[in-house]
């Protein structure tokens, strides 16, 4: 599982780096209209992919936090 989580993180980081490159290219103004449109489309896809990955990670973290809090509450009840 650790490998899968690490791979997802690496993919997210790679996608974010690609997105930054796309933004830099678009901001430079050196691209033709056709190339700008293609880069914009690529940027939108990368942005959506990043958002989906972040949402998935956020859900996993929330589940872990909720599970941990549940375990702590159960332990507190047993100790009391």
mmCIF file of the N, C-alpha and C atoms, coordinates in Angstrom:
data_MODEL
# 
_entry.id   MODEL 
# 
loop_
_atom_site.group_PDB 
_atom_site.id 
_atom_site.type_symbol 
_atom_site.label_atom_id 
_atom_site.label_alt_id 
_atom_site.label_comp_id 
_atom_site.label_asym_id 
_atom_site.label_entity_id 
_atom_site.label_seq_id 
_atom_site.pdbx_PDB_ins_code 
_atom_site.Cartn_x 
_atom_site.Cartn_y 
_atom_site.Cartn_z 
_atom_site.occupancy 
_atom_site.B_iso_or_equiv 
_atom_site.pdbx_formal_charge 
_atom_site.auth_seq_id 
_atom_site.auth_comp_id 
_atom_site.auth_asym_id 
_atom_site.auth_atom_id 
_atom_site.pdbx_PDB_model_num 
ATOM 1   N N  . UNK A 1 1  ? 0.813   -1.200 0.000   1.00 0.00 ? 1  UNK A N  1 
ATOM 2   C CA . UNK A 1 1  ? 0.000   0.000  0.000   1.00 0.00 ? 1  UNK A CA 1 
ATOM 3   C C  . UNK A 1 1  ? 0.852   1.257  0.000   1.00 0.00 ? 1  UNK A C  1 
ATOM 4   N N  . UNK A 1 2  ? 1.932   1.230  0.725   1.00 0.00 ? 2  UNK A N  1 
ATOM 5   C CA . UNK A 1 2  ? 2.793   2.406  0.783   1.00 0.00 ? 2  UNK A CA 1 
ATOM 6   C C  . UNK A 1 2  ? 3.284   2.780  -0.600  1.00 0.00 ? 2  UNK A C  1 
ATOM 7   N N  . UNK A 1 3  ? 3.615   1.784  -1.408  1.00 0.00 ? 3  UNK A N  1 
ATOM 8   C CA . UNK A 1 3  ? 4.090   2.049  -2.756  1.00 0.00 ? 3  UNK A CA 1 
ATOM 9   C C  . UNK A 1 3  ? 3.008   2.718  -3.587  1.00 0.00 ? 3  UNK A C  1 
ATOM 10  N N  . UNK A 1 4  ? 1.775   2.265  -3.461  1.00 0.00 ? 4  UNK A N  1 
ATOM 11  C CA . UNK A 1 4  ? 0.670   2.856  -4.211  1.00 0.00 ? 4  UNK A CA 1 
ATOM 12  C C  . UNK A 1 4  ? 0.458   4.304  -3.794  1.00 0.00 ? 4  UNK A C  1 
ATOM 13  N N  . UNK A 1 5  ? 0.520   4.581  -2.487  1.00 0.00 ? 5  UNK A N  1 
ATOM 14  C CA . UNK A 1 5  ? 0.356   5.954  -2.018  1.00 0.00 ? 5  UNK A CA 1 
ATOM 15  C C  . UNK A 1 5  ? 1.493   6.824  -2.520  1.00 0.00 ? 5  UNK A C  1 
ATOM 16  N N  . UNK A 1 6  ? 2.700   6.305  -2.480  1.00 0.00 ? 6  UNK A N  1 
ATOM 17  C CA . UNK A 1 6  ? 3.856   7.073  -2.932  1.00 0.00 ? 6  UNK A CA 1 
ATOM 18  C C  . UNK A 1 6  ? 3.740   7.351  -4.421  1.00 0.00 ? 6  UNK A C  1 
ATOM 19  N N  . UNK A 1 7  ? 3.289   6.358  -5.208  1.00 0.00 ? 7  UNK A N  1 
ATOM 20  C CA . UNK A 1 7  ? 3.126   6.544  -6.639  1.00 0.00 ? 7  UNK A CA 1 
ATOM 21  C C  . UNK A 1 7  ? 2.092   7.628  -6.924  1.00 0.00 ? 7  UNK A C  1 
ATOM 22  N N  . UNK A 1 8  ? 0.982   7.629  -6.194  1.00 0.00 ? 8  UNK A N  1 
ATOM 23  C CA . UNK A 1 8  ? -0.047  8.648  -6.386  1.00 0.00 ? 8  UNK A CA 1 
ATOM 24  C C  . UNK A 1 8  ? 0.518   10.033 -6.092  1.00 0.00 ? 8  UNK A C  1 
ATOM 25  N N  . UNK A 1 9  ? 1.333   10.130 -5.044  1.00 0.00 ? 9  UNK A N  1 
ATOM 26  C CA . UNK A 1 9  ? 1.950   11.407 -4.706  1.00 0.00 ? 9  UNK A CA 1 
ATOM 27  C C  . UNK A 1 9  ? 2.891   11.863 -5.809  1.00 0.00 ? 9  UNK A C  1 
ATOM 28  N N  . UNK A 1 10 ? 3.694   10.946 -6.307  1.00 0.00 ? 10 UNK A N  1 
ATOM 29  C CA . UNK A 1 10 ? 4.628   11.282 -7.378  1.00 0.00 ? 10 UNK A CA 1 
ATOM 30  C C  . UNK A 1 10 ? 3.867   11.728 -8.612  1.00 0.00 ? 10 UNK A C  1 
ATOM 31  N N  . UNK A 1 11 ? 2.779   11.032 -8.972  1.00 0.00 ? 11 UNK A N  1 
ATOM 32  C CA . UNK A 1 11 ? 1.982   11.420 -10.121 1.00 0.00 ? 11 UNK A CA 1 
ATOM 33  C C  . UNK A 1 11 ? 1.380   12.816 -9.929  1.00 0.00 ? 11 UNK A C  1 
ATOM 34  N N  . UNK A 1 12 ? 0.924   13.113 -8.725  1.00 0.00 ? 12 UNK A N  1 
ATOM 35  C CA . UNK A 1 12 ? 0.366   14.426 -8.434  1.00 0.00 ? 12 UNK A CA 1 
ATOM 36  C C  . UNK A 1 12 ? 1.436   15.494 -8.581  1.00 0.00 ? 12 UNK A C  1 
ATOM 37  N N  . UNK A 1 13 ? 2.594   15.227 -8.046  1.00 0.00 ? 13 UNK A N  1 
ATOM 38  C CA . UNK A 1 13 ? 3.685   16.193 -8.155  1.00 0.00 ? 13 UNK A CA 1 
ATOM 39  C C  . UNK A 1 13 ? 4.083   16.406 -9.614  1.00 0.00 ? 13 UNK A C  1 
ATOM 40  N N  . UNK A 1 14 ? 4.136   15.326 -10.374 1.00 0.00 ? 14 UNK A N  1 
ATOM 41  C CA . UNK A 1 14 ? 4.489   15.431 -11.791 1.00 0.00 ? 14 UNK A CA 1 
ATOM 42  C C  . UNK A 1 14 ? 3.436   16.252 -12.531 1.00 0.00 ? 14 UNK A C  1 
ATOM 43  N N  . UNK A 1 15 ? 2.173   15.979 -12.257 1.00 0.00 ? 15 UNK A N  1 
ATOM 44  C CA . UNK A 1 15 ? 1.090   16.713 -12.910 1.00 0.00 ? 15 UNK A CA 1 
ATOM 45  C C  . UNK A 1 15 ? 1.150   18.198 -12.552 1.00 0.00 ? 15 UNK A C  1 
ATOM 46  N N  . UNK A 1 16 ? 1.474   18.489 -11.308 1.00 0.00 ? 16 UNK A N  1 
ATOM 47  C CA . UNK A 1 16 ? 1.563   19.897 -10.895 1.00 0.00 ? 16 UNK A CA 1 
ATOM 48  C C  . UNK A 1 16 ? 2.734   20.593 -11.586 1.00 0.00 ? 16 UNK A C  1 
ATOM 49  N N  . UNK A 1 17 ? 3.850   19.887 -11.741 1.00 0.00 ? 17 UNK A N  1 
ATOM 50  C CA . UNK A 1 17 ? 4.997   20.461 -12.440 1.00 0.00 ? 17 UNK A CA 1 
ATOM 51  C C  . UNK A 1 17 ? 4.662   20.724 -13.907 1.00 0.00 ? 17 UNK A C  1 
ATOM 52  N N  . UNK A 1 18 ? 3.971   19.768 -14.532 1.00 0.00 ? 18 UNK A N  1 
ATOM 53  C CA . UNK A 1 18 ? 3.556   19.955 -15.923 1.00 0.00 ? 18 UNK A CA 1 
ATOM 54  C C  . UNK A 1 18 ? 2.608   21.137 -16.041 1.00 0.00 ? 18 UNK A C  1 
ATOM 55  N N  . UNK A 1 19 ? 1.701   21.262 -15.085 1.00 0.00 ? 19 UNK A N  1 
ATOM 56  C CA . UNK A 1 19 ? 0.758   22.378 -15.103 1.00 0.00 ? 19 UNK A CA 1 
ATOM 57  C C  . UNK A 1 19 ? 1.489   23.715 -14.981 1.00 0.00 ? 19 UNK A C  1 
ATOM 58  N N  . UNK A 1 20 ? 2.486   23.766 -14.123 1.00 0.00 ? 20 UNK A N  1 
ATOM 59  C CA . UNK A 1 20 ? 3.285   24.987 -13.989 1.00 0.00 ? 20 UNK A CA 1 
ATOM 60  C C  . UNK A 1 20 ? 3.985   25.335 -15.301 1.00 0.00 ? 20 UNK A C  1 
ATOM 61  N N  . UNK A 1 21 ? 4.492   24.319 -16.000 1.00 0.00 ? 21 UNK A N  1 
ATOM 62  C CA . UNK A 1 21 ? 5.153   24.553 -17.288 1.00 0.00 ? 21 UNK A CA 1 
ATOM 63  C C  . UNK A 1 21 ? 4.168   25.083 -18.322 1.00 0.00 ? 21 UNK A C  1 
ATOM 64  N N  . UNK A 1 22 ? 2.966   24.528 -18.319 1.00 0.00 ? 22 UNK A N  1 
ATOM 65  C CA . UNK A 1 22 ? 1.934   24.980 -19.248 1.00 0.00 ? 22 UNK A CA 1 
ATOM 66  C C  . UNK A 1 22 ? 1.607   26.440 -18.975 1.00 0.00 ? 22 UNK A C  1 
ATOM 67  N N  . UNK A 1 23 ? 1.442   26.793 -17.719 1.00 0.00 ? 23 UNK A N  1 
ATOM 68  C CA . UNK A 1 23 ? 1.119   28.172 -17.357 1.00 0.00 ? 23 UNK A CA 1 
ATOM 69  C C  . UNK A 1 23 ? 2.237   29.115 -17.797 1.00 0.00 ? 23 UNK A C  1 
ATOM 70  N N  . UNK A 1 24 ? 3.491   28.718 -17.557 1.00 0.00 ? 24 UNK A N  1 
ATOM 71  C CA . UNK A 1 24 ? 4.621   29.545 -17.963 1.00 0.00 ? 24 UNK A CA 1 
ATOM 72  C C  . UNK A 1 24 ? 4.633   29.754 -19.475 1.00 0.00 ? 24 UNK A C  1 
ATOM 73  N N  . UNK A 1 25 ? 4.363   28.679 -20.226 1.00 0.00 ? 25 UNK A N  1 
ATOM 74  C CA . UNK A 1 25 ? 4.337   28.801 -21.686 1.00 0.00 ? 25 UNK A CA 1 
ATOM 75  C C  . UNK A 1 25 ? 3.225   29.736 -22.141 1.00 0.00 ? 25 UNK A C  1 
ATOM 76  N N  . UNK A 1 26 ? 2.064   29.602 -21.526 1.00 0.00 ? 26 UNK A N  1 
ATOM 77  C CA . UNK A 1 26 ? 0.948   30.466 -21.902 1.00 0.00 ? 26 UNK A CA 1 
ATOM 78  C C  . UNK A 1 26 ? 1.217   31.918 -21.538 1.00 0.00 ? 26 UNK A C  1 
ATOM 79  N N  . UNK A 1 27 ? 1.834   32.138 -20.380 1.00 0.00 ? 27 UNK A N  1 
ATOM 80  C CA . UNK A 1 27 ? 2.119   33.500 -19.946 1.00 0.00 ? 27 UNK A CA 1 
ATOM 81  C C  . UNK A 1 27 ? 3.197   34.160 -20.786 1.00 0.00 ? 27 UNK A C  1 
ATOM 82  N N  . UNK A 1 28 ? 4.074   33.357 -21.383 1.00 0.00 ? 28 UNK A N  1 
ATOM 83  C CA . UNK A 1 28 ? 5.161   33.925 -22.184 1.00 0.00 ? 28 UNK A CA 1 
ATOM 84  C C  . UNK A 1 28 ? 4.636   34.638 -23.426 1.00 0.00 ? 28 UNK A C  1 
ATOM 85  N N  . UNK A 1 29 ? 3.511   34.177 -23.956 1.00 0.00 ? 29 UNK A N  1 
ATOM 86  C CA . UNK A 1 29 ? 2.936   34.801 -25.139 1.00 0.00 ? 29 UNK A CA 1 
ATOM 87  C C  . UNK A 1 29 ? 3.663   34.441 -26.420 1.00 0.00 ? 29 UNK A C  1 
ATOM 88  N N  . UNK A 1 30 ? 4.563   33.468 -26.368 1.00 0.00 ? 30 UNK A N  1 
ATOM 89  C CA . UNK A 1 30 ? 5.353   33.086 -27.537 1.00 0.00 ? 30 UNK A CA 1 
ATOM 90  C C  . UNK A 1 30 ? 4.698   32.000 -28.390 1.00 0.00 ? 30 UNK A C  1 
ATOM 91  N N  . UNK A 1 31 ? 3.571   31.482 -27.961 1.00 0.00 ? 31 UNK A N  1 
ATOM 92  C CA . UNK A 1 31 ? 2.920   30.396 -28.686 1.00 0.00 ? 31 UNK A CA 1 
ATOM 93  C C  . UNK A 1 31 ? 1.922   30.943 -29.694 1.00 0.00 ? 31 UNK A C  1 
ATOM 94  N N  . UNK A 1 32 ? 1.744   30.178 -30.768 1.00 0.00 ? 32 UNK A N  1 
ATOM 95  C CA . UNK A 1 32 ? 0.705   30.535 -31.725 1.00 0.00 ? 32 UNK A CA 1 
ATOM 96  C C  . UNK A 1 32 ? -0.656  30.313 -31.070 1.00 0.00 ? 32 UNK A C  1 
ATOM 97  N N  . UNK A 1 33 ? -1.681  30.819 -31.707 1.00 0.00 ? 33 UNK A N  1 
ATOM 98  C CA . UNK A 1 33 ? -3.031  30.657 -31.164 1.00 0.00 ? 33 UNK A CA 1 
ATOM 99  C C  . UNK A 1 33 ? -3.388  29.179 -31.048 1.00 0.00 ? 33 UNK A C  1 
ATOM 100 N N  . UNK A 1 34 ? -3.062  28.395 -32.077 1.00 0.00 ? 34 UNK A N  1 
ATOM 101 C CA . UNK A 1 34 ? -3.370  26.966 -32.063 1.00 0.00 ? 34 UNK A CA 1 
ATOM 102 C C  . UNK A 1 34 ? -2.624  26.258 -30.935 1.00 0.00 ? 34 UNK A C  1 
ATOM 103 N N  . UNK A 1 35 ? -1.340  26.536 -30.787 1.00 0.00 ? 35 UNK A N  1 
ATOM 104 C CA . UNK A 1 35 ? -0.556  25.911 -29.718 1.00 0.00 ? 35 UNK A CA 1 
ATOM 105 C C  . UNK A 1 35 ? -1.024  26.387 -28.344 1.00 0.00 ? 35 UNK A C  1 
ATOM 106 N N  . UNK A 1 36 ? -1.410  27.642 -28.246 1.00 0.00 ? 36 UNK A N  1 
ATOM 107 C CA . UNK A 1 36 ? -1.932  28.166 -26.979 1.00 0.00 ? 36 UNK A CA 1 
ATOM 108 C C  . UNK A 1 36 ? -3.200  27.434 -26.578 1.00 0.00 ? 36 UNK A C  1 
ATOM 109 N N  . UNK A 1 37 ? -4.075  27.202 -27.544 1.00 0.00 ? 37 UNK A N  1 
ATOM 110 C CA . UNK A 1 37 ? -5.321  26.500 -27.261 1.00 0.00 ? 37 UNK A CA 1 
ATOM 111 C C  . UNK A 1 37 ? -5.040  25.064 -26.812 1.00 0.00 ? 37 UNK A C  1 
ATOM 112 N N  . UNK A 1 38 ? -4.097  24.394 -27.487 1.00 0.00 ? 38 UNK A N  1 
ATOM 113 C CA . UNK A 1 38 ? -3.747  23.024 -27.102 1.00 0.00 ? 38 UNK A CA 1 
ATOM 114 C C  . UNK A 1 38 ? -3.139  22.995 -25.698 1.00 0.00 ? 38 UNK A C  1 
ATOM 115 N N  . UNK A 1 39 ? -2.294  23.954 -25.387 1.00 0.00 ? 39 UNK A N  1 
ATOM 116 C CA . UNK A 1 39 ? -1.693  24.009 -24.057 1.00 0.00 ? 39 UNK A CA 1 
ATOM 117 C C  . UNK A 1 39 ? -2.750  24.330 -22.998 1.00 0.00 ? 39 UNK A C  1 
ATOM 118 N N  . UNK A 1 40 ? -3.690  25.203 -23.352 1.00 0.00 ? 40 UNK A N  1 
ATOM 119 C CA . UNK A 1 40 ? -4.773  25.525 -22.429 1.00 0.00 ? 40 UNK A CA 1 
ATOM 120 C C  . UNK A 1 40 ? -5.599  24.274 -22.129 1.00 0.00 ? 40 UNK A C  1 
ATOM 121 N N  . UNK A 1 41 ? -5.926  23.508 -23.167 1.00 0.00 ? 41 UNK A N  1 
ATOM 122 C CA . UNK A 1 41 ? -6.678  22.262 -22.978 1.00 0.00 ? 41 UNK A CA 1 
ATOM 123 C C  . UNK A 1 41 ? -5.905  21.301 -22.085 1.00 0.00 ? 41 UNK A C  1 
ATOM 124 N N  . UNK A 1 42 ? -4.601  21.195 -22.330 1.00 0.00 ? 42 UNK A N  1 
ATOM 125 C CA . UNK A 1 42 ? -3.754  20.332 -21.502 1.00 0.00 ? 42 UNK A CA 1 
ATOM 126 C C  . UNK A 1 42 ? -3.768  20.824 -20.059 1.00 0.00 ? 42 UNK A C  1 
ATOM 127 N N  . UNK A 1 43 ? -3.681  22.130 -19.877 1.00 0.00 ? 43 UNK A N  1 
ATOM 128 C CA . UNK A 1 43 ? -3.700  22.711 -18.534 1.00 0.00 ? 43 UNK A CA 1 
ATOM 129 C C  . UNK A 1 43 ? -4.996  22.441 -17.795 1.00 0.00 ? 43 UNK A C  1 
ATOM 130 N N  . UNK A 1 44 ? -6.108  22.539 -18.495 1.00 0.00 ? 44 UNK A N  1 
ATOM 131 C CA . UNK A 1 44 ? -7.417  22.262 -17.877 1.00 0.00 ? 44 UNK A CA 1 
ATOM 132 C C  . UNK A 1 44 ? -7.483  20.807 -17.435 1.00 0.00 ? 44 UNK A C  1 
ATOM 133 N N  . UNK A 1 45 ? -7.010  19.891 -18.289 1.00 0.00 ? 45 UNK A N  1 
ATOM 134 C CA . UNK A 1 45 ? -7.018  18.465 -17.937 1.00 0.00 ? 45 UNK A CA 1 
ATOM 135 C C  . UNK A 1 45 ? -6.114  18.208 -16.735 1.00 0.00 ? 45 UNK A C  1 
ATOM 136 N N  . UNK A 1 46 ? -4.912  18.780 -16.749 1.00 0.00 ? 46 UNK A N  1 
ATOM 137 C CA . UNK A 1 46 ? -3.990  18.597 -15.624 1.00 0.00 ? 46 UNK A CA 1 
ATOM 138 C C  . UNK A 1 46 ? -4.592  19.164 -14.339 1.00 0.00 ? 46 UNK A C  1 
ATOM 139 N N  . UNK A 1 47 ? -5.229  20.316 -14.446 1.00 0.00 ? 47 UNK A N  1 
ATOM 140 C CA . UNK A 1 47 ? -5.854  20.935 -13.282 1.00 0.00 ? 47 UNK A CA 1 
ATOM 141 C C  . UNK A 1 47 ? -6.950  20.037 -12.705 1.00 0.00 ? 47 UNK A C  1 
ATOM 142 N N  . UNK A 1 48 ? -7.749  19.458 -13.563 1.00 0.00 ? 48 UNK A N  1 
ATOM 143 C CA . UNK A 1 48 ? -8.820  18.555 -13.101 1.00 0.00 ? 48 UNK A CA 1 
ATOM 144 C C  . UNK A 1 48 ? -8.225  17.297 -12.478 1.00 0.00 ? 48 UNK A C  1 
ATOM 145 N N  . UNK A 1 49 ? -7.167  16.765 -13.107 1.00 0.00 ? 49 UNK A N  1 
ATOM 146 C CA . UNK A 1 49 ? -6.515  15.573 -12.555 1.00 0.00 ? 49 UNK A CA 1 
ATOM 147 C C  . UNK A 1 49 ? -5.942  15.862 -11.167 1.00 0.00 ? 49 UNK A C  1 
ATOM 148 N N  . UNK A 1 50 ? -5.308  17.013 -11.016 1.00 0.00 ? 50 UNK A N  1 
ATOM 149 C CA . UNK A 1 50 ? -4.741  17.401 -9.720  1.00 0.00 ? 50 UNK A CA 1 
ATOM 150 C C  . UNK A 1 50 ? -5.841  17.557 -8.681  1.00 0.00 ? 50 UNK A C  1 
ATOM 151 N N  . UNK A 1 51 ? -6.924  18.200 -9.061  1.00 0.00 ? 51 UNK A N  1 
ATOM 152 C CA . UNK A 1 51 ? -8.036  18.396 -8.131  1.00 0.00 ? 51 UNK A CA 1 
ATOM 153 C C  . UNK A 1 51 ? -8.626  17.067 -7.698  1.00 0.00 ? 51 UNK A C  1 
ATOM 154 N N  . UNK A 1 52 ? -8.773  16.140 -8.643  1.00 0.00 ? 52 UNK A N  1 
ATOM 155 C CA . UNK A 1 52 ? -9.318  14.819 -8.310  1.00 0.00 ? 52 UNK A CA 1 
ATOM 156 C C  . UNK A 1 52 ? -8.379  14.076 -7.361  1.00 0.00 ? 52 UNK A C  1 
ATOM 157 N N  . UNK A 1 53 ? -7.078  14.154 -7.618  1.00 0.00 ? 53 UNK A N  1 
ATOM 158 C CA . UNK A 1 53 ? -6.106  13.478 -6.753  1.00 0.00 ? 53 UNK A CA 1 
ATOM 159 C C  . UNK A 1 53 ? -6.118  14.089 -5.360  1.00 0.00 ? 53 UNK A C  1 
ATOM 160 N N  . UNK A 1 54 ? -6.181  15.405 -5.278  1.00 0.00 ? 54 UNK A N  1 
ATOM 161 C CA . UNK A 1 54 ? -6.215  16.072 -3.976  1.00 0.00 ? 54 UNK A CA 1 
ATOM 162 C C  . UNK A 1 54 ? -7.494  15.734 -3.209  1.00 0.00 ? 54 UNK A C  1 
ATOM 163 N N  . UNK A 1 55 ? -8.607  15.661 -3.906  1.00 0.00 ? 55 UNK A N  1 
ATOM 164 C CA . UNK A 1 55 ? -9.867  15.302 -3.271  1.00 0.00 ? 55 UNK A CA 1 
ATOM 165 C C  . UNK A 1 55 ? -9.804  13.883 -2.719  1.00 0.00 ? 55 UNK A C  1 
ATOM 166 N N  . UNK A 1 56 ? -9.213  12.964 -3.491  1.00 0.00 ? 56 UNK A N  1 
ATOM 167 C CA . UNK A 1 56 ? -9.088  11.573 -3.036  1.00 0.00 ? 56 UNK A CA 1 
ATOM 168 C C  . UNK A 1 56 ? -8.206  11.492 -1.800  1.00 0.00 ? 56 UNK A C  1 
ATOM 169 N N  . UNK A 1 57 ? -7.108  12.220 -1.803  1.00 0.00 ? 57 UNK A N  1 
ATOM 170 C CA . UNK A 1 57 ? -6.215  12.214 -0.648  1.00 0.00 ? 57 UNK A CA 1 
ATOM 171 C C  . UNK A 1 57 ? -6.913  12.832 0.561   1.00 0.00 ? 57 UNK A C  1 
ATOM 172 N N  . UNK A 1 58 ? -7.646  13.902 0.327   1.00 0.00 ? 58 UNK A N  1 
ATOM 173 C CA . UNK A 1 58 ? -8.373  14.554 1.414   1.00 0.00 ? 58 UNK A CA 1 
ATOM 174 C C  . UNK A 1 58 ? -9.375  13.591 2.055   1.00 0.00 ? 58 UNK A C  1 
ATOM 175 N N  . UNK A 1 59 ? -10.076 12.813 1.224   1.00 0.00 ? 59 UNK A N  1 
ATOM 176 C CA . UNK A 1 59 ? -11.031 11.833 1.754   1.00 0.00 ? 59 UNK A CA 1 
ATOM 177 C C  . UNK A 1 59 ? -10.324 10.776 2.591   1.00 0.00 ? 59 UNK A C  1 
ATOM 178 N N  . UNK A 1 60 ? -9.183  10.298 2.106   1.00 0.00 ? 60 UNK A N  1 
ATOM 179 C CA . UNK A 1 60 ? -8.426  9.287  2.847   1.00 0.00 ? 60 UNK A CA 1 
ATOM 180 C C  . UNK A 1 60 ? -7.963  9.831  4.194   1.00 0.00 ? 60 UNK A C  1 
ATOM 181 N N  . UNK A 1 61 ? -7.483  11.058 4.197   1.00 0.00 ? 61 UNK A N  1 
ATOM 182 C CA . UNK A 1 61 ? -7.023  11.672 5.442   1.00 0.00 ? 61 UNK A CA 1 
ATOM 183 C C  . UNK A 1 61 ? -8.193  11.830 6.401   1.00 0.00 ? 61 UNK A C  1 
ATOM 184 N N  . UNK A 1 62 ? -9.328  12.257 5.895   1.00 0.00 ? 62 UNK A N  1 
ATOM 185 C CA . UNK A 1 62 ? -10.509 12.433 6.746   1.00 0.00 ? 62 UNK A CA 1 
ATOM 186 C C  . UNK A 1 62 ? -10.935 11.105 7.354   1.00 0.00 ? 62 UNK A C  1 
ATOM 187 N N  . UNK A 1 63 ? -10.908 10.026 6.574   1.00 0.00 ? 63 UNK A N  1 
ATOM 188 C CA . UNK A 1 63 ? -11.263 8.701  7.090   1.00 0.00 ? 63 UNK A CA 1 
ATOM 189 C C  . UNK A 1 63 ? -10.290 8.298  8.184   1.00 0.00 ? 63 UNK A C  1 
ATOM 190 N N  . UNK A 1 64 ? -9.012  8.538  7.949   1.00 0.00 ? 64 UNK A N  1 
ATOM 191 C CA . UNK A 1 64 ? -8.002  8.198  8.954   1.00 0.00 ? 64 UNK A CA 1 
ATOM 192 C C  . UNK A 1 64 ? -8.206  9.005  10.234  1.00 0.00 ? 64 UNK A C  1 
ATOM 193 N N  . UNK A 1 65 ? -8.469  10.282 10.087  1.00 0.00 ? 65 UNK A N  1 
ATOM 194 C CA . UNK A 1 65 ? -8.678  11.134 11.264  1.00 0.00 ? 65 UNK A CA 1 
ATOM 195 C C  . UNK A 1 65 ? -9.930  10.696 12.012  1.00 0.00 ? 65 UNK A C  1 
ATOM 196 N N  . UNK A 1 66 ? -11.004 10.446 11.280  1.00 0.00 ? 66 UNK A N  1 
ATOM 197 C CA . UNK A 1 66 ? -12.248 10.006 11.923  1.00 0.00 ? 66 UNK A CA 1 
ATOM 198 C C  . UNK A 1 66 ? -12.042 8.678  12.637  1.00 0.00 ? 66 UNK A C  1 
ATOM 199 N N  . UNK A 1 67 ? -11.337 7.750  12.001  1.00 0.00 ? 67 UNK A N  1 
ATOM 200 C CA . UNK A 1 67 ? -11.059 6.460  12.620  1.00 0.00 ? 67 UNK A CA 1 
ATOM 201 C C  . UNK A 1 67 ? -10.212 6.606  13.856  1.00 0.00 ? 67 UNK A C  1 
ATOM 202 N N  . UNK A 1 68 ? -9.224  7.470  13.810  1.00 0.00 ? 68 UNK A N  1 
ATOM 203 C CA . UNK A 1 68 ? -8.349  7.700  14.959  1.00 0.00 ? 68 UNK A CA 1 
ATOM 204 C C  . UNK A 1 68 ? -9.124  8.337  16.099  1.00 0.00 ? 68 UNK A C  1 
ATOM 205 N N  . UNK A 1 69 ? -9.954  9.294  15.768  1.00 0.00 ? 69 UNK A N  1 
ATOM 206 C CA . UNK A 1 69 ? -10.748 9.944  16.809  1.00 0.00 ? 69 UNK A CA 1 
ATOM 207 C C  . UNK A 1 69 ? -11.727 8.966  17.432  1.00 0.00 ? 69 UNK A C  1 
ATOM 208 N N  . UNK A 1 70 ? -12.294 8.074  16.638  1.00 0.00 ? 70 UNK A N  1 
ATOM 209 C CA . UNK A 1 70 ? -13.205 7.063  17.152  1.00 0.00 ? 70 UNK A CA 1 
ATOM 210 C C  . UNK A 1 70 ? -12.456 6.134  18.107  1.00 0.00 ? 70 UNK A C  1 
ATOM 211 N N  . UNK A 1 71 ? -11.255 5.710  17.706  1.00 0.00 ? 71 UNK A N  1 
ATOM 212 C CA . UNK A 1 71 ? -10.460 4.836  18.559  1.00 0.00 ? 71 UNK A CA 1 
ATOM 213 C C  . UNK A 1 71 ? -10.087 5.530  19.866  1.00 0.00 ? 71 UNK A C  1 
ATOM 214 N N  . UNK A 1 72 ? -9.725  6.783  19.807  1.00 0.00 ? 72 UNK A N  1 
ATOM 215 C CA . UNK A 1 72 ? -9.362  7.527  21.007  1.00 0.00 ? 72 UNK A CA 1 
ATOM 216 C C  . UNK A 1 72 ? -10.565 7.640  21.925  1.00 0.00 ? 72 UNK A C  1 
ATOM 217 N N  . UNK A 1 73 ? -11.712 7.938  21.373  1.00 0.00 ? 73 UNK A N  1 
ATOM 218 C CA . UNK A 1 73 ? -12.911 8.070  22.196  1.00 0.00 ? 73 UNK A CA 1 
ATOM 219 C C  . UNK A 1 73 ? -13.244 6.735  22.869  1.00 0.00 ? 73 UNK A C  1 
ATOM 220 N N  . UNK A 1 74 ? -13.094 5.636  22.161  1.00 0.00 ? 74 UNK A N  1 
ATOM 221 C CA . UNK A 1 74 ? -13.376 4.308  22.731  1.00 0.00 ? 74 UNK A CA 1 
ATOM 222 C C  . UNK A 1 74 ? -12.378 4.010  23.854  1.00 0.00 ? 74 UNK A C  1 
ATOM 223 N N  . UNK A 1 75 ? -11.122 4.353  23.650  1.00 0.00 ? 75 UNK A N  1 
ATOM 224 C CA . UNK A 1 75 ? -10.109 4.141  24.696  1.00 0.00 ? 75 UNK A CA 1 
ATOM 225 C C  . UNK A 1 75 ? -10.406 4.986  25.923  1.00 0.00 ? 75 UNK A C  1 
ATOM 226 N N  . UNK A 1 76 ? -10.837 6.213  25.723  1.00 0.00 ? 76 UNK A N  1 
ATOM 227 C CA . UNK A 1 76 ? -11.160 7.083  26.840  1.00 0.00 ? 76 UNK A CA 1 
ATOM 228 C C  . UNK A 1 76 ? -12.327 6.525  27.646  1.00 0.00 ? 76 UNK A C  1 
ATOM 229 N N  . UNK A 1 77 ? -13.303 5.959  26.971  1.00 0.00 ? 77 UNK A N  1 
ATOM 230 C CA . UNK A 1 77 ? -14.451 5.379  27.661  1.00 0.00 ? 77 UNK A CA 1 
ATOM 231 C C  . UNK A 1 77 ? -14.040 4.173  28.504  1.00 0.00 ? 77 UNK A C  1 
ATOM 232 N N  . UNK A 1 78 ? -13.136 3.364  27.962  1.00 0.00 ? 78 UNK A N  1 
ATOM 233 C CA . UNK A 1 78 ? -12.675 2.187  28.675  1.00 0.00 ? 78 UNK A CA 1 
ATOM 234 C C  . UNK A 1 78 ? -11.847 2.576  29.901  1.00 0.00 ? 78 UNK A C  1 
ATOM 235 N N  . UNK A 1 79 ? -11.067 3.661  29.776  1.00 0.00 ? 79 UNK A N  1 
ATOM 236 C CA . UNK A 1 79 ? -10.203 4.093  30.876  1.00 0.00 ? 79 UNK A CA 1 
ATOM 237 C C  . UNK A 1 79 ? -11.027 4.724  32.012  1.00 0.00 ? 79 UNK A C  1 
ATOM 238 N N  . UNK A 1 80 ? -12.168 5.286  31.671  1.00 0.00 ? 80 UNK A N  1 
ATOM 239 C CA . UNK A 1 80 ? -12.975 6.019  32.633  1.00 0.00 ? 80 UNK A CA 1 
ATOM 240 C C  . UNK A 1 80 ? -13.863 5.190  33.416  1.00 0.00 ? 80 UNK A C  1 
# 
